[in-house]
Amino acid sequence: MGPVTEGFEVSWRDAGGEHRRPLAEATTIEFEAGLPVRGFPSYRGQRNFPGLYWSATTGGHVGFESWLERDHAMLLDFTPEVIGLLSQPLWLFWRNEKGRVVSHAPDYFARFEDGRGLLVDCRPLDRVDERSAAKFAVTQLACESASWGYRVVGAVDAIRMSNVRWLAGYRHPRHGAAAGVIERLLAVFSAPSPLVGQASLLGDPIAVLPALFHLLWHGRLRADLSKPLTDTTLVSRAEAW
């Protein structure tokens, strides 16, 4: 593909239509509040699995084109510091050494509570071919020029991902208990304690555990997610870690 010889441009969509500007003039745009720049095709015999993931961060749906993308959307949603998330957020354009326009649409744009932006591309690392690697390298340069972060992410540790998927089942606000129950859960887990045994102190685990998992999802309670979640997993209030 060759090195970049001209400046970057970026295009995006929002309720006002489509826009295109030099990247240097667009770094303050709230891309996370826009619309995807392209859709996700679905057809007979398709080998990947597109769909929509409901994000607790945005209160809306985030698109994905594969299970891998869904997992990373979930992980970004699970990150307490992330306050905005959009799939297929923008097109990035540049010219290569032959003067040809090259384009790339990263998979996700995430906004952090401190204002930082992050572009993410999801690809199994053993499937990053020479063409993709070249585009990823140029995208990294573009992100550096915009003071954004950039990640190319592959498969996630299976145990951690299994735990996050489980907790994602309790991400919706409907699993948040009354304030009194929340405060009591935070109190009984003021020090690391076994998950089910300690929750049982507050009543029937069937009634209490959804609220506990909801707090784990939102980061107010913590556990070691590098190991399978079990009845005896130690859980504690976030500030106790």
Residue, then its C-alpha position, 0 to 999 in steps of 0.5 A: m500500500g505504501p506510506v502516507t504522503e498526504g494528510f488524513e481526512v475523516s467522514w462521519r454521519d449524524a442526524g444532520g447528514e454526512h460530513r467530511r473534514p481534515l482530521a485535524e479539524a475534526t478531533t473535537i467531534e463527538f463521534e460516539a454520538g453519531l451514526p454508523v457510516r455503514g451497515f452490516p450485511s446479512y445473507r444466506g451462507q454468511r460465515n460471520f454473525p452480525g447483530l446488535y448488542w444492547s449497551a448499558t453505557t449508551g442505553g442503545h444498540v451497538g452493531f457488530e459483525s462477528w462474535l469477536e466484535r460483540d465480545h469487544a463491544m461488551l468489554l468496552d461496555f463493561t469498562p466503567e471509564v467508557i461513557g460513549l460507544l459507536s460501531q463503524p463510527l467513521w471513515l478515515f482517508w489518506r493517500n498512499e505513495k502513488g497518490r491513490v486514496v485509501s480508506h478504512a472504517p475502524d470497528y469502534f469509537a469509544r469515549f472515556e470520561d476524561g475526554r479521551g477518544l479510542l479507535v478499535d479494530c477487531r481481528p483475530l491476530d492470525r488473520v491480520d494479513e499484509r494489507s490489513a496490517a498496513k491499514f492498521a499501521v496508518t490508522q495508528l499514525a492517524c490516531e497519534s496525530a489526533s491524540w486518540g488511542y488505538r487498539v487492534v484486538g484479537a481473542v480475549d482470555a476465555i475465562r475472563m470473557s465467560n465471566v463478563r458475558w455472565l455479568a452482562g446478563y445483569r447489566h440492564p437497570r432492571h437488575g438494580a435493586a432498591a437503594g437499601v439493598i444496594e447499600r447493604l450489599l456494599a456494606v457486607f462486601s466491605a472486605p473480600s468475602p465469598l460471593v454466595g455465602q455473604a449475599s445469603l446474609l441479606g436474604d434469598p440468594i435468588a432475590v439478592l444475586p441479580a443485584l450483586f451481579h449488577l454491581l459487579w457489572h458496574g464496577r461497584l463490586r469487584a472480583d478476580l475475573s481471571k478465574p471462573l466465578t463460583d459460589t466461593t469467589l471473593v467479592s469486595r467493594a471496589e475501593a477495598w481492592 
